[in-house]
């Protein structure tokens, strides 16, 4: 009489397999918060690049740096394009989430920090009915001979303190006779 071999797993084999599976799942779950943080940082960086490209295009299209026209989009005060004077100091624009079209703008004195003129940025964002999540500071520096360095500093989120938000600086050179 021949004995037939069982084709099932033993309790020890199942326990070891569950232990290995649990170890792998715990490791993957530990990576999830870091991955989500990296995704949010990448989205903020991409948004900053899109905003800076939009502003640089507006500066290049201007015939004079004292008359830079920044467009408004549909549903955001449509038809009320803003004219910014880059030669008079800094201009700050506030952007609602998921758009590269500014909701509002105001000028600040040259050299002022984010928290001067008009209250802190968190207060300014609150005054815009909690619609602002990104602030952008636009400045121009005369390098001589009609050459200007135009800086766009993008900070998000706008509603939290400066030390906890993410800030990116973009620069380009513009010739304006």
C-alpha contacts under 8 A as a table, 3 or more apart, distances in Angstrom:
res1	aa1	res2	aa2	distance
9	X	13	X	6.19
9	X	14	X	6.60
10	X	13	X	5.32
10	X	14	X	6.44
11	X	14	X	5.20
11	X	15	X	6.16
12	X	15	X	5.15
12	X	16	X	6.23
13	X	16	X	5.23
13	X	17	X	6.20
14	X	17	X	5.11
14	X	18	X	6.18
15	X	18	X	5.19
15	X	19	X	6.19
16	X	19	X	5.07
16	X	20	X	6.27
17	X	20	X	5.22
17	X	21	X	6.14
18	X	21	X	5.04
18	X	22	X	6.05
19	X	22	X	5.15
19	X	23	X	6.20
20	X	23	X	5.13
20	X	24	X	6.33
21	X	24	X	5.24
21	X	25	X	6.21
22	X	25	X	5.10
22	X	26	X	6.14
23	X	26	X	5.32
23	X	27	X	6.39
24	X	27	X	5.16
24	X	28	X	6.27
25	X	28	X	5.11
25	X	29	X	6.07
26	X	29	X	5.14
26	X	30	X	6.20
27	X	30	X	5.14
27	X	31	X	6.69
28	X	31	X	5.25
28	X	32	X	6.65
29	X	32	X	5.20
29	X	33	X	7.85
30	X	33	X	6.82
30	X	34	X	7.84
31	X	34	X	5.45
31	X	35	X	6.17
32	X	35	X	5.10
32	X	36	X	6.18
33	X	36	X	5.11
33	X	37	X	6.15
34	X	37	X	5.10
34	X	38	X	6.18
35	X	38	X	5.06
35	X	39	X	6.16
36	X	39	X	5.02
36	X	40	X	6.27
37	X	40	X	5.16
37	X	41	X	6.21
38	X	41	X	5.04
38	X	42	X	6.08
39	X	42	X	5.09
39	X	43	X	6.17
40	X	43	X	5.08
40	X	44	X	6.20
41	X	44	X	5.10
41	X	45	X	6.12
42	X	45	X	5.04
42	X	46	X	6.09
43	X	46	X	5.12
43	X	47	X	6.11
44	X	47	X	5.08
44	X	48	X	6.10
44	X	156	X	7.18
45	X	48	X	5.03
45	X	49	X	6.28
45	X	168	X	7.50
46	X	49	X	5.12
46	X	50	X	6.29
47	X	50	X	5.09
47	X	51	X	6.15
47	X	100	X	7.42
48	X	51	X	5.16
48	X	52	X	6.09
48	X	154	X	5.79
48	X	168	X	7.05
49	X	52	X	5.14
49	X	53	X	6.07
49	X	170	X	7.92
50	X	53	X	5.14
50	X	54	X	6.20
50	X	100	X	6.77
51	X	54	X	5.12
51	X	55	X	6.28
51	X	100	X	5.29
51	X	101	X	7.92
51	X	154	X	8.00
52	X	55	X	5.08
52	X	56	X	5.97
52	X	152	X	6.04
52	X	154	X	7.85
52	X	170	X	6.75
53	X	56	X	5.09
53	X	57	X	6.06
54	X	57	X	5.21
54	X	58	X	6.40
54	X	100	X	7.49
55	X	58	X	5.02
55	X	59	X	6.23
55	X	70	X	7.22
55	X	152	X	7.83
56	X	59	X	5.00
56	X	60	X	6.10
56	X	172	X	7.67
57	X	60	X	5.12
57	X	61	X	6.10
58	X	61	X	5.11
58	X	62	X	6.33
58	X	68	X	6.29
58	X	69	X	6.20
58	X	70	X	6.20
59	X	62	X	5.27
59	X	65	X	6.91
59	X	68	X	5.66
59	X	69	X	7.73
60	X	63	X	7.79
60	X	174	X	7.10
61	X	68	X	7.79
62	X	65	X	6.47
62	X	67	X	6.41
62	X	68	X	5.22
62	X	69	X	7.02
63	X	67	X	7.39
63	X	68	X	7.99
63	X	176	X	7.49
64	X	67	X	5.53
64	X	68	X	7.06
64	X	176	X	6.48
64	X	177	X	7.98
65	X	68	X	5.82
65	X	85	X	6.34
65	X	86	X	5.60
65	X	87	X	6.35
65	X	176	X	7.05
66	X	84	X	6.60
66	X	85	X	3.92
66	X	86	X	5.44
66	X	87	X	5.62
66	X	88	X	7.60
67	X	83	X	5.60
67	X	84	X	5.74
67	X	85	X	5.46
67	X	86	X	7.70
68	X	83	X	5.33
68	X	84	X	5.04
68	X	85	X	6.41
68	X	86	X	7.38
69	X	81	X	6.46
69	X	82	X	5.50
69	X	83	X	4.43
69	X	84	X	6.27
70	X	81	X	5.81
70	X	82	X	5.21
70	X	83	X	6.31
70	X	84	X	7.33
71	X	80	X	7.56
71	X	81	X	4.66
71	X	82	X	6.47
71	X	101	X	6.96
71	X	102	X	7.69
72	X	76	X	6.10
72	X	77	X	6.53
72	X	78	X	5.77
72	X	79	X	6.70
72	X	80	X	6.32
72	X	81	X	5.43
72	X	82	X	7.65
72	X	101	X	5.76
72	X	102	X	6.36
72	X	103	X	7.29
73	X	76	X	5.49
73	X	77	X	7.32
73	X	78	X	5.69
73	X	79	X	7.88
73	X	101	X	5.87
74	X	77	X	7.28
74	X	78	X	5.23
75	X	78	X	5.84
76	X	103	X	6.31
77	X	80	X	5.81
77	X	103	X	7.88
78	X	81	X	7.73
84	X	91	X	7.05
85	X	88	X	5.77
85	X	89	X	7.61
85	X	91	X	7.86
86	X	89	X	5.94
86	X	90	X	6.57
86	X	91	X	7.09
86	X	138	X	7.52
86	X	139	X	6.11
86	X	140	X	5.79
87	X	140	X	6.57
88	X	109	X	7.79
88	X	110	X	7.61
89	X	107	X	6.96
89	X	108	X	6.27
89	X	109	X	5.36
89	X	110	X	4.46
89	X	111	X	7.94
89	X	139	X	6.53
89	X	140	X	7.60
90	X	107	X	5.57
90	X	108	X	5.10
90	X	109	X	6.21
90	X	110	X	5.76
90	X	111	X	7.97
90	X	137	X	6.55
90	X	138	X	5.70
90	X	139	X	4.93
90	X	140	X	7.77
91	X	105	X	6.77
91	X	106	X	5.69
91	X	107	X	4.28
91	X	108	X	6.05
91	X	137	X	5.73
91	X	138	X	5.20
91	X	139	X	6.71
92	X	105	X	5.39
92	X	106	X	5.49
92	X	107	X	6.14
92	X	108	X	7.37
92	X	135	X	6.79
92	X	136	X	5.44
92	X	137	X	4.47
92	X	138	X	6.25
93	X	102	X	5.95
93	X	103	X	7.30
93	X	104	X	5.73
93	X	105	X	4.19
93	X	106	X	6.74
93	X	135	X	5.79
93	X	136	X	5.15
93	X	137	X	6.58
94	X	102	X	5.47
94	X	103	X	5.64
94	X	104	X	5.47
94	X	105	X	6.24
94	X	125	X	7.71
94	X	132	X	5.75
94	X	133	X	7.44
94	X	134	X	5.88
94	X	135	X	4.67
94	X	136	X	6.41
95	X	99	X	6.79
95	X	100	X	6.64
95	X	101	X	6.34
95	X	102	X	4.58
95	X	103	X	5.46
95	X	104	X	7.51
95	X	131	X	7.79
95	X	132	X	5.28
95	X	133	X	6.17
95	X	134	X	5.11
95	X	135	X	6.27
95	X	136	X	7.93
96	X	99	X	6.22
96	X	101	X	7.88
96	X	102	X	7.16
96	X	103	X	6.56
96	X	131	X	5.14
96	X	132	X	4.34
96	X	133	X	5.44
96	X	134	X	6.71
97	X	131	X	7.24
97	X	132	X	6.70
97	X	133	X	5.57
97	X	134	X	7.27
99	X	102	X	7.87
102	X	105	X	7.34
103	X	132	X	7.68
108	X	112	X	6.72
108	X	116	X	7.82
108	X	117	X	6.21
109	X	112	X	5.69
109	X	117	X	7.83
112	X	115	X	7.89
112	X	116	X	6.02
112	X	117	X	7.85
113	X	116	X	5.58
114	X	120	X	6.95
114	X	121	X	6.62
115	X	118	X	7.98
115	X	119	X	6.11
115	X	120	X	4.30
115	X	121	X	6.09
116	X	119	X	6.03
116	X	120	X	6.56
117	X	120	X	7.89
118	X	124	X	7.05
119	X	123	X	6.05
119	X	124	X	6.49
120	X	123	X	5.20
120	X	124	X	6.33
121	X	124	X	4.91
121	X	125	X	5.99
121	X	135	X	7.93
121	X	158	X	6.45
121	X	159	X	7.08
122	X	125	X	5.06
122	X	126	X	6.13
122	X	158	X	6.09
122	X	159	X	4.53
122	X	160	X	6.31
122	X	161	X	7.19
123	X	126	X	5.01
123	X	127	X	6.18
123	X	159	X	7.87
124	X	127	X	5.05
124	X	128	X	6.53
125	X	128	X	5.22
125	X	129	X	7.23
125	X	130	X	5.84
125	X	131	X	6.99
125	X	132	X	5.26
125	X	133	X	7.42
125	X	158	X	6.64
125	X	159	X	6.15
126	X	129	X	5.60
126	X	130	X	4.87
126	X	131	X	7.78
126	X	132	X	7.81
126	X	159	X	7.40
127	X	130	X	6.95
128	X	131	X	5.80
128	X	132	X	6.58
129	X	132	X	7.88
130	X	133	X	7.91
132	X	135	X	7.49
132	X	158	X	6.72
132	X	159	X	7.65
133	X	156	X	6.13
133	X	157	X	4.96
133	X	158	X	4.90
133	X	159	X	6.50
134	X	154	X	6.98
134	X	155	X	5.71
134	X	156	X	4.56
134	X	157	X	5.43
134	X	158	X	5.13
135	X	154	X	5.93
135	X	155	X	5.23
135	X	156	X	6.46
135	X	157	X	7.78
135	X	158	X	5.88
136	X	152	X	6.62
136	X	153	X	5.48
136	X	154	X	4.47
136	X	155	X	6.20
137	X	151	X	7.88
137	X	152	X	5.73
137	X	153	X	5.08
137	X	154	X	6.60
138	X	150	X	7.27
138	X	151	X	5.78
138	X	152	X	4.74
138	X	153	X	6.59
139	X	150	X	5.73
139	X	151	X	5.27
139	X	152	X	6.71
140	X	148	X	6.16
140	X	149	X	5.58
140	X	150	X	4.38
140	X	151	X	6.29
141	X	148	X	5.34
141	X	149	X	5.14
141	X	150	X	6.47
142	X	146	X	7.18
142	X	147	X	6.19
142	X	148	X	4.57
142	X	149	X	6.63
143	X	146	X	7.36
143	X	147	X	5.41
143	X	148	X	5.40
143	X	149	X	6.89
144	X	147	X	5.63
144	X	148	X	7.41
145	X	177	X	7.79
146	X	175	X	5.58
146	X	176	X	5.17
146	X	177	X	4.89
147	X	173	X	6.86
147	X	174	X	5.86
147	X	175	X	4.56
147	X	176	X	6.33
147	X	177	X	7.90
148	X	173	X	5.67
148	X	174	X	5.19
148	X	175	X	6.17
148	X	176	X	7.29
149	X	171	X	6.68
149	X	172	X	5.80
149	X	173	X	4.62
149	X	174	X	6.33
150	X	171	X	5.57
150	X	172	X	5.44
150	X	173	X	6.15
150	X	174	X	6.98
151	X	169	X	6.86
151	X	170	X	5.69
151	X	171	X	4.44
151	X	172	X	6.73
152	X	169	X	5.80
152	X	170	X	5.11
152	X	171	X	6.28
153	X	167	X	6.79
153	X	168	X	5.60
153	X	169	X	4.38
153	X	170	X	6.27
154	X	167	X	5.53
154	X	168	X	5.24
154	X	169	X	6.44
155	X	158	X	6.49
155	X	165	X	6.62
155	X	166	X	5.59
155	X	167	X	4.31
155	X	168	X	6.58
156	X	165	X	5.58
156	X	166	X	5.43
156	X	167	X	6.59
157	X	160	X	6.24
157	X	165	X	5.70
157	X	166	X	7.09
158	X	161	X	7.72
158	X	162	X	7.99
158	X	165	X	7.27
160	X	164	X	6.59
160	X	165	X	6.43
161	X	164	X	5.59
161	X	165	X	6.50
162	X	165	X	5.29
162	X	166	X	7.96
